[in-house]
Amino acid sequence: MAETVWSTDTGEAVYRSRDPVRNLRLRVHLQRITSSNFLRYQPAAQPGKDLIDLATFRPHPTASGCGHRSEEEEEEEVVIGWQEKLFSQFEVDLYQNEAACQSPLDHQYRQEILKLEDSGGRKNRRIFTYTDSDRYTNVEEHCQKMTTAAQEAPSFLVERMANVRRRRQDRRGMEGGILKSRIVTWEPSEEFIRNNHVINTPLQTMYIMADLGPYGKLGYKKYEHVLCTLKVDSNGVITVKPDFTGLKGPYRIETEGEKQELWKYTVDNVSSLAQPEEEEREQRVFKDLYGRHKEYLSSLVGTDFEMTVPGALRLFVNGEVVSAQGYEYDNLYVHFFVELPSTNWSSPTFQQLSGITQTCATKSLGMDKVAYFSYPFTFEASFLHEDESADALPEWPVLYCEVLSLDFWQRYRVEGYGAVVLPATPGSHTLTVPTWRPMELGTLAELRRFFIGGSLELEDLSYVRIPGTFKGERLSRFGFRTETTGSVTFRLHCLQQSRAFMESSSLRKRMRSVLDRLEGFSQQSSVHNVLEAFRRARRRMQEARESLPQDLVSPSGTTVS
């Protein structure tokens, strides 16, 4: 006899089907191979004999005396439908006693068993099922290991989840909209927690079981084994554990106890194929359903693509306040707003051009303390080009930010101000905005900032760059003392929409000139940032030089080595 090739992959398989699950049919074949202790006896070798007589390996007689077992006990094959109830010998013996029936389902099972007895008894012997309505839970599903390591120990979460009850899908309709219980229980008891600690899952479960008890001892719970577990959700996802046998070898089960036995079984999908008429009708139904869904989505989106007015440029910015780093105090938050130039720029009435992030604790990253906000924001603005002169340079929106800190006593401090011109080119941009704050001279100001909180603030945040009220030609900040602080990182995704991108008229040439000037404006802004960086570095060098003793500095300003 050829050696049996066993299938050792008992993991679950997931299928998706659009057909009703009630059409599912499984063929389960169970067969007893042999006793695993068939060769357990080996007599001691007699003196003078090096070989053992093969007759000593003769199988032992069975407990029935005659050694005869019926074919129904040795091999069985059953075709099972979805949620089809096949009673076990234990359930037959239990529900024949009317006193054991407590629920309406128990009484229903009792009537079905009595009808089976009147019609000649049940057809199955060892193979039976537990449906979703039965009070059965496979404990092994909640105690299984996550890896193949032999030393794996269940974690605390695994042990706690093993004790959680699973609630079945509620099939009863709501009788009213009035709540029958309190929403919040402020002082839950231990019994309340134990009874309400459930997992609400819409899965329907079915177990195909086998009673592998010895001959004449069917109906004992300790001999029940799970052959296959089926789970189906409302989306048509079918989970089978273990997978259908198909072309693979059969699965094996070794029973425990004094008389160990070896069983093999197969699980095959024998669902009948749909008739051509049914498939055609189903395709028509799905086509009609998808068509209606497409029409519904089109009604939400609209059929007309919204275009800008001629000569206008629409700017969309999807931004994110990524992080802030290099500040003195913890628990930072950022207040930001976008300032649109007074001429030729506008935004929708519902548009909000400002925002404030959540308070975020910092974490150490190298020598700096970094606060990660990941705060998203979005806004829209429109630019209408009216001046056609080549010398007119359009102004671009500016993003201002103010970094503040909040301590345990609800005292806030200004940590820095910063501003940056929004990118004039579309695409993704990551901008790091350096900040500064006004500074008071003297130790008293620093003590007040540390113990009481608060500090010098700007009444007009546009003073970070050029104040909106400034009308002159030169802006002087002489005597205004500041201190360089940290920096804020923004990530901006800019989109631009204009008819000039697709039209081939004089309007396109005019708008192209504007865009070209915007590119030059962006380069000019970059040069300005470089010059500003050099200016800040020169100021820091001057401050460091002033902090040195006077005897180490020559009259020309150079440091004496």
PyMOL commands that set and color helices and strands:
alter all, ss='L'
color gray80, all
select helices_A, chain A and resi 21-23+54-57+71-74+89-95+98-100+104-118+139-142+156-161+190-196+221-223+276-301+443-451+461-464+499-501+506-547+550-552
alter helices_A, ss='H'
color red, helices_A
select strands_A, chain A and resi 13-16+25-35+75-81+127-130+165-167+198-200+204-211+224-232+237-241+251-254+261-269+312-325+332-339+345-346+354-356+363-365+368-384+398-406+412-421+427-438+482-497
alter strands_A, ss='S'
color yellow, strands_A
deselect
rebuild
show_as cartoon
